[in-house]
Amino acid sequence: MNYLPEEIPQTNVTESSNKMMNLHYNQKHMNKESFIVEGENLLKKVKELINEGNVRKITIKDKAGKELMSFPLTIGVIGAAVAPILAAVGAIAALIGECTISVEREEEVTKN
């Protein structure tokens, strides 16, 4: 489409910059935390974390800090989708003693 100079759509710069600033106000913040658990409590703790709903990634590391398993979680992960993950976590729990679970949580940050 060809525009004549007087037909070119005009954009209000302040309106556009205000929209961009509003994007800043509803950002998601990733919070990281770690738990040290014994092997027999690993599966129980992972189930608790999954049920919380705001966990986005779980990483399991051995005593030395070597990553054994890492898996992302999405909103609404339930039932059959989680079963293979829990089976793998159960197998790891049977083989190791103490381990560290690192968790990334998504928290919405709102500014007024």
N, CA, C and O atoms as CSV, one atom per row, in Angstrom:
chain,resi,resn,atom,element,x,y,z
A,1,MET,N,N,0.830,-1.160,0.000
A,1,MET,CA,C,0.000,0.000,0.000
A,1,MET,C,C,0.883,1.234,0.000
A,1,MET,O,O,1.809,1.333,0.805
A,2,ASN,N,N,0.614,2.155,-0.873
A,2,ASN,CA,C,1.375,3.397,-0.945
A,2,ASN,C,C,0.614,4.499,-0.223
A,2,ASN,O,O,-0.588,4.676,-0.418
A,3,TYR,N,N,1.322,5.223,0.598
A,3,TYR,CA,C,0.715,6.328,1.321
A,3,TYR,C,C,1.203,7.641,0.737
A,3,TYR,O,O,2.360,7.770,0.337
A,4,LEU,N,N,0.333,8.579,0.695
A,4,LEU,CA,C,0.746,9.940,0.407
A,4,LEU,C,C,1.264,10.507,1.722
A,4,LEU,O,O,0.871,10.042,2.792
A,5,PRO,N,N,2.130,11.494,1.657
A,5,PRO,CA,C,2.731,12.008,2.893
A,5,PRO,C,C,1.718,12.360,3.981
A,5,PRO,O,O,1.986,12.120,5.158
A,6,GLU,N,N,0.581,12.912,3.628
A,6,GLU,CA,C,-0.388,13.297,4.649
A,6,GLU,C,C,-1.188,12.098,5.181
A,6,GLU,O,O,-1.905,12.233,6.172
A,7,GLU,N,N,-1.073,10.919,4.531
A,7,GLU,CA,C,-1.822,9.740,4.948
A,7,GLU,C,C,-1.004,8.773,5.798
A,7,GLU,O,O,-1.532,7.754,6.245
A,8,ILE,N,N,0.239,9.064,6.022
A,8,ILE,CA,C,1.091,8.166,6.809
A,8,ILE,C,C,0.584,8.146,8.249
A,8,ILE,O,O,0.444,9.194,8.880
A,9,PRO,N,N,0.308,6.940,8.768
A,9,PRO,CA,C,-0.186,6.854,10.145
A,9,PRO,C,C,0.832,7.421,11.123
A,9,PRO,O,O,2.024,7.126,11.038
A,10,GLN,N,N,0.356,8.226,12.039
A,10,GLN,CA,C,1.219,8.859,13.029
A,10,GLN,C,C,1.163,8.061,14.335
A,10,GLN,O,O,0.101,7.601,14.753
A,11,THR,N,N,2.304,7.913,14.953
A,11,THR,CA,C,2.385,7.210,16.223
A,11,THR,C,C,2.717,8.215,17.306
A,11,THR,O,O,3.632,9.026,17.165
A,12,ASN,N,N,1.981,8.152,18.359
A,12,ASN,CA,C,2.232,9.028,19.487
A,12,ASN,C,C,3.379,8.430,20.292
A,12,ASN,O,O,3.234,7.356,20.877
A,13,VAL,N,N,4.511,9.113,20.326
A,13,VAL,CA,C,5.716,8.587,20.970
A,13,VAL,C,C,5.502,8.382,22.468
A,13,VAL,O,O,5.956,7.380,23.021
A,14,THR,N,N,4.825,9.304,23.125
A,14,THR,CA,C,4.596,9.148,24.564
A,14,THR,C,C,3.714,7.951,24.857
A,14,THR,O,O,3.944,7.245,25.839
A,15,GLU,N,N,2.724,7.707,24.041
A,15,GLU,CA,C,1.844,6.555,24.240
A,15,GLU,C,C,2.627,5.253,24.099
A,15,GLU,O,O,2.448,4.326,24.889
A,16,SER,N,N,3.498,5.188,23.087
A,16,SER,CA,C,4.308,3.987,22.885
A,16,SER,C,C,5.274,3.768,24.037
A,16,SER,O,O,5.438,2.638,24.496
A,17,SER,N,N,5.912,4.819,24.509
A,17,SER,CA,C,6.860,4.666,25.603
A,17,SER,C,C,6.144,4.290,26.897
A,17,SER,O,O,6.690,3.539,27.705
A,18,ASN,N,N,4.931,4.800,27.105
A,18,ASN,CA,C,4.158,4.414,28.291
A,18,ASN,C,C,3.802,2.943,28.241
A,18,ASN,O,O,3.851,2.269,29.270
A,19,LYS,N,N,3.445,2.424,27.075
A,19,LYS,CA,C,3.140,1.005,26.946
A,19,LYS,C,C,4.365,0.168,27.273
A,19,LYS,O,O,4.255,-0.862,27.938
A,20,MET,N,N,5.533,0.603,26.809
A,20,MET,CA,C,6.762,-0.135,27.087
A,20,MET,C,C,7.069,-0.105,28.587
A,20,MET,O,O,7.528,-1.101,29.147
A,21,MET,N,N,6.817,1.033,29.234
A,21,MET,CA,C,7.067,1.134,30.666
A,21,MET,C,C,6.119,0.226,31.438
A,21,MET,O,O,6.520,-0.343,32.454
A,22,ASN,N,N,4.876,0.072,30.992
A,22,ASN,CA,C,3.925,-0.802,31.677
A,22,ASN,C,C,4.348,-2.256,31.592
A,22,ASN,O,O,4.016,-3.034,32.486
A,23,LEU,N,N,5.063,-2.652,30.558
A,23,LEU,CA,C,5.577,-4.004,30.478
A,23,LEU,C,C,6.521,-4.285,31.643
A,23,LEU,O,O,6.602,-5.409,32.139
A,24,HIS,N,N,7.224,-3.254,32.065
A,24,HIS,CA,C,8.172,-3.381,33.170
A,24,HIS,C,C,7.466,-3.703,34.481
A,24,HIS,O,O,8.046,-4.379,35.330
A,25,TYR,N,N,6.256,-3.249,34.670
A,25,TYR,CA,C,5.573,-3.379,35.944
A,25,TYR,C,C,5.070,-4.790,36.250
A,25,TYR,O,O,4.904,-5.124,37.423
A,26,ASN,N,N,4.825,-5.619,35.257
A,26,ASN,CA,C,4.300,-6.958,35.493
A,26,ASN,C,C,5.286,-8.040,35.057
A,26,ASN,O,O,4.902,-9.002,34.392
A,27,GLN,N,N,6.526,-7.887,35.422
A,27,GLN,CA,C,7.541,-8.864,35.045
A,27,GLN,C,C,7.550,-10.033,36.016
A,27,GLN,O,O,7.126,-9.911,37.165
A,28,LYS,N,N,8.042,-11.167,35.534
A,28,LYS,CA,C,8.205,-12.352,36.366
A,28,LYS,C,C,9.640,-12.379,36.875
A,28,LYS,O,O,10.577,-12.070,36.140
A,29,HIS,N,N,9.797,-12.748,38.121
A,29,HIS,CA,C,11.117,-12.820,38.735
A,29,HIS,C,C,11.407,-14.271,39.097
A,29,HIS,O,O,10.572,-14.936,39.711
A,30,MET,N,N,12.572,-14.761,38.725
A,30,MET,CA,C,12.954,-16.140,39.055
A,30,MET,C,C,13.726,-16.129,40.371
A,30,MET,O,O,14.739,-15.444,40.510
A,31,ASN,N,N,13.235,-16.886,41.311
A,31,ASN,CA,C,13.843,-17.010,42.622
A,31,ASN,C,C,14.479,-18.399,42.714
A,31,ASN,O,O,13.835,-19.394,42.381
A,32,LYS,N,N,15.723,-18.477,43.158
A,32,LYS,CA,C,16.412,-19.765,43.262
A,32,LYS,C,C,16.656,-20.102,44.726
A,32,LYS,O,O,17.015,-19.238,45.526
A,33,GLU,N,N,16.456,-21.374,45.060
A,33,GLU,CA,C,16.767,-21.843,46.401
A,33,GLU,C,C,17.213,-23.293,46.332
A,33,GLU,O,O,16.940,-23.989,45.354
A,34,SER,N,N,17.895,-23.743,47.366
A,34,SER,CA,C,18.419,-25.111,47.403
A,34,SER,C,C,18.052,-25.791,48.712
A,34,SER,O,O,17.930,-25.149,49.755
A,35,PHE,N,N,17.879,-27.106,48.633
A,35,PHE,CA,C,17.567,-27.928,49.799
A,35,PHE,C,C,18.546,-29.105,49.817
A,35,PHE,O,O,18.829,-29.691,48.772
A,36,ILE,N,N,19.055,-29.447,50.980
A,36,ILE,CA,C,19.880,-30.644,51.120
A,36,ILE,C,C,18.997,-31.711,51.755
A,36,ILE,O,O,18.439,-31.512,52.834
A,37,VAL,N,N,18.878,-32.846,51.069
A,37,VAL,CA,C,18.013,-33.925,51.558
A,37,VAL,C,C,18.746,-35.261,51.465
A,37,VAL,O,O,19.677,-35.425,50.676
A,38,GLU,N,N,18.308,-36.196,52.277
A,38,GLU,CA,C,18.814,-37.567,52.198
A,38,GLU,C,C,18.063,-38.288,51.078
A,38,GLU,O,O,16.951,-37.898,50.721
A,39,GLY,N,N,18.660,-39.322,50.535
A,39,GLY,CA,C,18.086,-40.057,49.416
A,39,GLY,C,C,16.660,-40.521,49.633
A,39,GLY,O,O,15.834,-40.450,48.723
A,40,GLU,N,N,16.362,-41.004,50.856
A,40,GLU,CA,C,15.014,-41.524,51.111
A,40,GLU,C,C,13.947,-40.431,51.137
A,40,GLU,O,O,12.762,-40.722,50.973
A,41,ASN,N,N,14.353,-39.181,51.340
A,41,ASN,CA,C,13.404,-38.063,51.367
A,41,ASN,C,C,13.338,-37.312,50.037
A,41,ASN,O,O,12.543,-36.385,49.881
A,42,LEU,N,N,14.173,-37.715,49.086
A,42,LEU,CA,C,14.259,-37.010,47.809
A,42,LEU,C,C,12.931,-37.023,47.053
A,42,LEU,O,O,12.448,-35.971,46.633
A,43,LEU,N,N,12.353,-38.174,46.881
A,43,LEU,CA,C,11.105,-38.288,46.118
A,43,LEU,C,C,9.981,-37.501,46.782
A,43,LEU,O,O,9.206,-36.825,46.105
A,44,LYS,N,N,9.895,-37.588,48.094
A,44,LYS,CA,C,8.860,-36.858,48.832
A,44,LYS,C,C,9.003,-35.349,48.614
A,44,LYS,O,O,8.012,-34.660,48.370
A,45,LYS,N,N,10.235,-34.835,48.702
A,45,LYS,CA,C,10.480,-33.402,48.539
A,45,LYS,C,C,10.169,-32.953,47.120
A,45,LYS,O,O,9.586,-31.886,46.927
A,46,VAL,N,N,10.550,-33.750,46.120
A,46,VAL,CA,C,10.270,-33.389,44.723
A,46,VAL,C,C,8.752,-33.334,44.484
A,46,VAL,O,O,8.265,-32.434,43.801
A,47,LYS,N,N,8.014,-34.289,45.042
A,47,LYS,CA,C,6.551,-34.271,44.908
A,47,LYS,C,C,5.957,-33.009,45.531
A,47,LYS,O,O,5.061,-32.389,44.957
A,48,GLU,N,N,6.459,-32.633,46.704
A,48,GLU,CA,C,5.986,-31.413,47.370
A,48,GLU,C,C,6.232,-30.189,46.494
A,48,GLU,O,O,5.360,-29.332,46.350
A,49,LEU,N,N,7.425,-30.115,45.913
A,49,LEU,CA,C,7.778,-28.965,45.081
A,49,LEU,C,C,6.898,-28.888,43.834
A,49,LEU,O,O,6.454,-27.805,43.453
A,50,ILE,N,N,6.647,-30.027,43.202
A,50,ILE,CA,C,5.801,-30.050,42.009
A,50,ILE,C,C,4.385,-29.595,42.358
A,50,ILE,O,O,3.762,-28.865,41.586
A,51,ASN,N,N,3.877,-30.017,43.507
A,51,ASN,CA,C,2.521,-29.644,43.915
A,51,ASN,C,C,2.366,-28.170,44.262
A,51,ASN,O,O,1.251,-27.647,44.255
A,52,GLU,N,N,3.467,-27.497,44.564
A,52,GLU,CA,C,3.393,-26.070,44.875
A,52,GLU,C,C,2.930,-25.249,43.680
A,52,GLU,O,O,2.263,-24.230,43.852
A,53,GLY,N,N,3.272,-25.675,42.483
A,53,GLY,CA,C,2.766,-25.022,41.282
A,53,GLY,C,C,3.590,-23.882,40.724
A,53,GLY,O,O,3.503,-23.621,39.524
A,54,ASN,N,N,4.386,-23.187,41.524
A,54,ASN,CA,C,5.163,-22.066,40.993
A,54,ASN,C,C,6.608,-22.435,40.693
A,54,ASN,O,O,7.418,-21.562,40.381
A,55,VAL,N,N,6.941,-23.722,40.785
A,55,VAL,CA,C,8.298,-24.190,40.495
A,55,VAL,C,C,8.441,-24.384,38.987
A,55,VAL,O,O,7.610,-25.042,38.362
A,56,ARG,N,N,9.481,-23.818,38.410
A,56,ARG,CA,C,9.689,-23.893,36.963
A,56,ARG,C,C,10.809,-24.849,36.572
A,56,ARG,O,O,10.826,-25.342,35.444
A,57,LYS,N,N,11.753,-25.123,37.485
A,57,LYS,CA,C,12.848,-26.036,37.154
A,57,LYS,C,C,13.384,-26.654,38.440
A,57,LYS,O,O,13.548,-25.972,39.451
A,58,ILE,N,N,13.653,-27.951,38.386
A,58,ILE,CA,C,14.248,-28.663,39.517
A,58,ILE,C,C,15.530,-29.334,39.036
A,58,ILE,O,O,15.539,-30.004,38.003
A,59,THR,N,N,16.606,-29.149,39.787
A,59,THR,CA,C,17.888,-29.759,39.482
A,59,THR,C,C,18.337,-30.554,40.699
A,59,THR,O,O,18.293,-30.055,41.823
A,60,ILE,N,N,18.767,-31.788,40.475
A,60,ILE,CA,C,19.247,-32.644,41.557
A,60,ILE,C,C,20.748,-32.853,41.365
A,60,ILE,O,O,21.199,-33.255,40.292
A,61,LYS,N,N,21.519,-32.571,42.431
A,61,LYS,CA,C,22.979,-32.700,42.385
A,61,LYS,C,C,23.443,-33.618,43.511
A,61,LYS,O,O,22.808,-33.700,44.562
A,62,ASP,N,N,24.565,-34.310,43.277
A,62,ASP,CA,C,25.126,-35.158,44.329
A,62,ASP,C,C,25.934,-34.316,45.311
A,62,ASP,O,O,25.993,-33.094,45.178
A,63,LYS,N,N,26.562,-34.967,46.304
A,63,LYS,CA,C,27.340,-34.253,47.327
A,63,LYS,C,C,28.437,-33.382,46.731
A,63,LYS,O,O,28.718,-32.289,47.223
A,64,ALA,N,N,29.054,-33.885,45.664
A,64,ALA,CA,C,30.165,-33.167,45.044
A,64,ALA,C,C,29.702,-32.005,44.160
A,64,ALA,O,O,30.529,-31.240,43.664
A,65,GLY,N,N,28.396,-31.868,43.961
A,65,GLY,CA,C,27.868,-30.785,43.135
A,65,GLY,C,C,27.656,-31.176,41.685
A,65,GLY,O,O,27.291,-30.336,40.863
A,66,LYS,N,N,27.880,-32.449,41.361
A,66,LYS,CA,C,27.681,-32.922,39.994
A,66,LYS,C,C,26.176,-33.053,39.724
A,66,LYS,O,O,25.443,-33.656,40.508
A,67,GLU,N,N,25.737,-32.481,38.608
A,67,GLU,CA,C,24.320,-32.527,38.257
A,67,GLU,C,C,23.930,-33.935,37.825
A,67,GLU,O,O,24.496,-34.483,36.879
A,68,LEU,N,N,22.962,-34.513,38.523
A,68,LEU,CA,C,22.477,-35.844,38.194
A,68,LEU,C,C,21.250,-35.796,37.303
A,68,LEU,O,O,21.065,-36.647,36.433
A,69,MET,N,N,20.410,-34.788,37.528
A,69,MET,CA,C,19.149,-34.703,36.806
A,69,MET,C,C,18.631,-33.272,36.877
A,69,MET,O,O,18.752,-32.602,37.903
A,70,SER,N,N,18.056,-32.821,35.777
A,70,SER,CA,C,17.459,-31.501,35.734
A,70,SER,C,C,16.231,-31.580,34.839
A,70,SER,O,O,16.293,-32.139,33.744
A,71,PHE,N,N,15.128,-31.028,35.295
A,71,PHE,CA,C,13.928,-31.057,34.464
A,71,PHE,C,C,13.101,-29.792,34.673
A,71,PHE,O,O,12.924,-29.325,35.799
A,72,PRO,N,N,12.601,-29.251,33.567
A,72,PRO,CA,C,11.735,-28.070,33.655
A,72,PRO,C,C,10.305,-28.492,33.955
A,72,PRO,O,O,9.887,-29.595,33.604
A,73,LEU,N,N,9.573,-27.624,34.594
A,73,LEU,CA,C,8.152,-27.849,34.858
A,73,LEU,C,C,7.371,-26.696,34.254
A,73,LEU,O,O,7.800,-25.543,34.305
A,74,THR,N,N,6.236,-27.014,33.691
A,74,THR,CA,C,5.382,-25.976,33.129
A,74,THR,C,C,4.112,-25.886,33.955
A,74,THR,O,O,3.816,-26.760,34.769
A,75,ILE,N,N,3.379,-24.826,33.734
A,75,ILE,CA,C,2.122,-24.640,34.454
A,75,ILE,C,C,1.175,-25.769,34.081
A,75,ILE,O,O,0.996,-26.063,32.899
A,76,GLY,N,N,0.576,-26.395,35.062
A,76,GLY,CA,C,-0.417,-27.433,34.813
A,76,GLY,C,C,0.153,-28.824,34.596
A,76,GLY,O,O,-0.538,-29.690,34.061
A,77,VAL,N,N,1.400,-29.060,34.997
A,77,VAL,CA,C,1.961,-30.408,34.871
A,77,VAL,C,C,1.283,-31.296,35.910
A,77,VAL,O,O,1.372,-31.037,37.110
A,78,ILE,N,N,0.602,-32.350,35.442
A,78,ILE,CA,C,-0.112,-33.234,36.361
A,78,ILE,C,C,-0.027,-34.678,35.900
A,78,ILE,O,O,0.345,-34.974,34.764
A,79,GLY,N,N,-0.379,-35.550,36.801
A,79,GLY,CA,C,-0.605,-36.964,36.516
A,79,GLY,C,C,0.419,-37.661,35.663
A,79,GLY,O,O,1.587,-37.775,36.034
A,80,ALA,N,N,-0.033,-38.134,34.501
A,80,ALA,CA,C,0.787,-38.971,33.628
A,80,ALA,C,C,2.042,-38.258,33.145
A,80,ALA,O,O,3.052,-38.908,32.879
A,81,ALA,N,N,1.998,-36.947,33.028
A,81,ALA,CA,C,3.170,-36.199,32.562
A,81,ALA,C,C,4.291,-36.212,33.598
A,81,ALA,O,O,5.466,-36.128,33.241
A,82,VAL,N,N,3.939,-36.314,34.860
A,82,VAL,CA,C,4.928,-36.274,35.939
A,82,VAL,C,C,5.448,-37.669,36.284
A,82,VAL,O,O,6.542,-37.797,36.836
A,83,ALA,N,N,4.691,-38.706,35.972
A,83,ALA,CA,C,5.052,-40.072,36.355
A,83,ALA,C,C,6.466,-40.489,35.932
A,83,ALA,O,O,7.193,-41.040,36.759
A,84,PRO,N,N,6.885,-40.253,34.686
A,84,PRO,CA,C,8.261,-40.642,34.307
A,84,PRO,C,C,9.330,-39.886,35.089
A,84,PRO,O,O,10.382,-40.437,35.414
A,85,ILE,N,N,9.052,-38.632,35.385
A,85,ILE,CA,C,10.001,-37.830,36.165
A,85,ILE,C,C,10.136,-38.414,37.569
A,85,ILE,O,O,11.244,-38.574,38.080
A,86,LEU,N,N,9.004,-38.727,38.181
A,86,LEU,CA,C,9.039,-39.275,39.540
A,86,LEU,C,C,9.695,-40.654,39.580
A,86,LEU,O,O,10.358,-40.997,40.559
A,87,ALA,N,N,9.517,-41.439,38.533
A,87,ALA,CA,C,10.175,-42.751,38.464
A,87,ALA,C,C,11.694,-42.583,38.409
A,87,ALA,O,O,12.428,-43.319,39.069
A,88,ALA,N,N,12.158,-41.622,37.628
A,88,ALA,CA,C,13.597,-41.359,37.534
A,88,ALA,C,C,14.144,-40.831,38.858
A,88,ALA,O,O,15.232,-41.218,39.284
A,89,VAL,N,N,13.388,-39.948,39.503
A,89,VAL,CA,C,13.818,-39.413,40.804
A,89,VAL,C,C,13.893,-40.539,41.827
A,89,VAL,O,O,14.819,-40.580,42.637
A,90,GLY,N,N,12.928,-41.451,41.797
A,90,GLY,CA,C,12.939,-42.596,42.710
A,90,GLY,C,C,14.154,-43.479,42.500
A,90,GLY,O,O,14.736,-43.975,43.464
A,91,ALA,N,N,14.541,-43.679,41.250
A,91,ALA,CA,C,15.731,-44.489,40.953
A,91,ALA,C,C,16.991,-43.807,41.472
A,91,ALA,O,O,17.873,-44.468,42.020
A,92,ILE,N,N,17.080,-42.497,41.304
A,92,ILE,CA,C,18.241,-41.755,41.812
A,92,ILE,C,C,18.274,-41.826,43.336
A,92,ILE,O,O,19.335,-42.013,43.932
A,93,ALA,N,N,17.105,-41.675,43.964
A,93,ALA,CA,C,17.033,-41.701,45.426
A,93,ALA,C,C,17.533,-43.024,45.993
A,93,ALA,O,O,18.128,-43.056,47.070
A,94,ALA,N,N,17.292,-44.115,45.270
A,94,ALA,CA,C,17.738,-45.433,45.728
A,94,ALA,C,C,19.259,-45.587,45.651
A,94,ALA,O,O,19.838,-46.411,46.359
A,95,LEU,N,N,19.898,-44.798,44.799
A,95,LEU,CA,C,21.340,-44.961,44.568
A,95,LEU,C,C,22.224,-43.995,45.343
A,95,LEU,O,O,23.404,-44.278,45.551
A,96,ILE,N,N,21.681,-42.863,45.773
A,96,ILE,CA,C,22.541,-41.868,46.407
A,96,ILE,C,C,22.148,-41.646,47.852
A,96,ILE,O,O,21.052,-42.004,48.282
A,97,GLY,N,N,23.056,-41.054,48.582
A,97,GLY,CA,C,22.795,-40.693,49.979
A,97,GLY,C,C,22.275,-39.276,50.039
A,97,GLY,O,O,21.105,-39.013,49.760
A,98,GLU,N,N,23.149,-38.376,50.402
A,98,GLU,CA,C,22.775,-36.973,50.516
A,98,GLU,C,C,22.856,-36.299,49.152
A,98,GLU,O,O,23.770,-36.568,48.373
A,99,CYS,N,N,21.899,-35.425,48.870
A,99,CYS,CA,C,21.924,-34.682,47.611
A,99,CYS,C,C,21.345,-33.290,47.819
A,99,CYS,O,O,20.767,-32.984,48.861
A,100,THR,N,N,21.514,-32.467,46.808
A,100,THR,CA,C,20.995,-31.107,46.849
A,100,THR,C,C,19.950,-30.940,45.758
A,100,THR,O,O,20.170,-31.333,44.612
A,101,ILE,N,N,18.818,-30.358,46.114
A,101,ILE,CA,C,17.783,-30.030,45.140
A,101,ILE,C,C,17.806,-28.519,44.959
A,101,ILE,O,O,17.593,-27.771,45.913
A,102,SER,N,N,18.065,-28.073,43.740
A,102,SER,CA,C,18.010,-26.648,43.420
A,102,SER,C,C,16.700,-26.383,42.702
A,102,SER,O,O,16.315,-27.118,41.792
A,103,VAL,N,N,16.022,-25.329,43.120
A,103,VAL,CA,C,14.689,-25.027,42.608
A,103,VAL,C,C,14.654,-23.606,42.073
A,103,VAL,O,O,15.156,-22.679,42.709
A,104,GLU,N,N,14.059,-23.443,40.903
A,104,GLU,CA,C,13.796,-22.116,40.357
A,104,GLU,C,C,12.294,-21.886,40.411
A,104,GLU,O,O,11.515,-22.641,39.829
A,105,ARG,N,N,11.900,-20.835,41.115
A,105,ARG,CA,C,10.479,-20.494,41.247
A,105,ARG,C,C,10.195,-19.214,40.492
A,105,ARG,O,O,11.038,-18.320,40.412
A,106,GLU,N,N,9.004,-19.140,39.943
A,106,GLU,CA,C,8.586,-17.930,39.235
A,106,GLU,C,C,7.652,-17.153,40.129
A,106,GLU,O,O,6.624,-17.668,40.569
A,107,GLU,N,N,8.013,-15.906,40.397
A,107,GLU,CA,C,7.184,-15.044,41.208
A,107,GLU,C,C,6.901,-13.780,40.422
A,107,GLU,O,O,7.802,-13.185,39.831
A,108,GLU,N,N,5.633,-13.375,40.421
A,108,GLU,CA,C,5.262,-12.169,39.684
A,108,GLU,C,C,5.564,-10.959,40.526
A,108,GLU,O,O,5.171,-10.883,41.690
A,109,VAL,N,N,6.275,-9.996,39.924
A,109,VAL,CA,C,6.625,-8.766,40.597
A,109,VAL,C,C,5.738,-7.681,40.015
A,109,VAL,O,O,5.784,-7.407,38.816
A,110,THR,N,N,4.931,-7.064,40.865
A,110,THR,CA,C,4.075,-5.972,40.400
A,110,THR,C,C,4.461,-4.699,41.109
A,110,THR,O,O,4.615,-4.670,42.330
A,111,LYS,N,N,4.614,-3.659,40.341
A,111,LYS,CA,C,4.952,-2.338,40.883
A,111,LYS,C,C,3.830,-1.379,40.520
A,111,LYS,O,O,3.280,-1.429,39.420
A,112,ASN,N,N,3.513,-0.534,41.435
A,112,ASN,CA,C,2.446,0.449,41.166
A,112,ASN,C,C,3.000,1.801,40.866
A,112,ASN,O,O,2.240,2.738,40.619
